[in-house]
Amino acid sequence: MAETRPQRWSRLWVNLWIKRPGVAEEGRDALARHHAETTRRAREAMIEIVRAGYQIGPPPYGYRALRIRVTDPGGCSKLRAVLVPDWQTAAVVKQIFVWRADDGLTFAAVAARLNADLRQHPAPSERWTAKAVRRIVTNVKYTGRQVWARTAAGRPAPVEQWVTSAPMVHEPLVDERVFRRAQHGAREEQRCA
């Protein structure tokens, strides 16, 4: 399981609020303990949601979020989101992986091909960029898994710390072999960009 200590922003928030003039030491300690416990519980809830295969946040390009109602063992009903392919943009994602994995194109070369026909390859914003292509190619969600905590304090986290679901919690747009082939050279290309 990934590390459960509060992230950097959490520690900064606590320091801002508890080190104000006029706040008693025991009040600061109580607030810090409360904040740490709330952060721990929120993180555990996020891990549970991801491992159950539900989407957190906006869906990645190529998918849309379908809201469903689920009932937990205690009888509480909650709305959760699952990923379902958005067929127009899912085809674009599949094409990106073909160009990257089979043809060995760089992120910039893939972006240039996509920009050549924006009607057939609608961009997530105005135009395709190498960064947008890299974001798609390196996103594990396209293999049918949910994943969370790929970054910590704004930097990529080691794969061992990622929180992932079981395979096939939603329809994959690419299989694992194609995904792995598309990763070839991605780190070197990212450093040069």
Secondary structure, DSSP 8 states (H G I E B T S, - for coil): ----S--HHHHHHHHHHHTSTT--HHHHHHHHHHHHHHHHHHHHHHHHHHHTT-B-SS--TTEEEEEEEEE-TTS-EEEEEEEEE-HHHHHHHHHHHHHHHTT---HHHHHHHHHTTTTTS--SSSS--HHHHHHHHT-GGGGT--EE--EETTEE--GGG-EE--TTSS--SS-HHHHHHHHTTHHHHHHH-
